[in-house]
Amino acid sequence: MIKFILVINMISYTPFFKTLLSKNITEYHLIYKEGFSANTIHRIKHGKDISTKTLDALCFVLNCEVGDIIEHKKE
């Protein structure tokens, strides 16, 4: 018998994209000017996990708080 486990991603990166827009910063800028990997941006776009080190680096570069990058959705 095969059992499937439904995984619901409760972390949303919606604030990240709003922050980029409000600060007029592109994904291109993050990759080619700030040194973030394209894979990191890909993971964010697809709602996958990123490390707290990456989260900290994004906060530093964007001069913002964690809540400006991620939010916890209670569904």
Secondary structure, DSSP 8 states (H G I E B T S, - for coil): ----------EE-HHHHHHHHHTT--HHIIIIIT---HHHHHHHHTT----HHHHHHHHHHHT--GGGT-EE---
